[in-house]
Amino acid sequence: MNLISHNLCVTLYVGFASAQRVIQLTYCSIDEHNLRMDCKYALSGESPEVFCKYTQGERLLDTTDPDEEQHAPFKNRARARIFPGNNCRLLFKNLPNGKSNFTCNIKQTNSATVSKTSVVEKKLLLPCSAWSVLLQSCSGLLLTLMTLPMLLEIHWL
């Protein structure tokens, strides 16, 4: 049910999208020093290529575009990958204490780049449990789906 609910959530978000855009940027900690950030996006139409990159200001953390070069200090610390369901994931090692800005940039062939920035505060990061990530990415819909059977049972009593 987790995967079905998650896919349903992504489908609903994308279904209402009419242009290329970043829908949502979520993050959690893999352990106390490592960050996982998921960038969900919608596309304006069919395109042969979609590239994703994460930046901090002018510094390129990592990208899926082979024509761009990763900023040297992040070669062993950051990795960006595109996953099914229009999700670009960043894994970032050794997150510094305090607040850090992370920007997800999505570039579709022959379209402008769209982006979204989040401020991550290390001490406030929640662990990446399956439920916390799922609830963070689609809380309203998921909670409704999870409580619907209980509500229907009460009604029929």
Buried (B, 14 or more C-beta within 10 A) or exposed (E): EEEEBBEBBBEEBBEEBEEBBBBBBBBBBBEEBBBBBBBBBBBBEEEEEBBBBBBBEEEBBBBBBEEEEBBEEBEEBBBBEBEEBBBBBBBBBEBEEEEBEBBBBBBBEEBEEBBBEBEBEBEEBEEBEEEEBBBBBBEEBBEEBEEEEEEEEEEEE
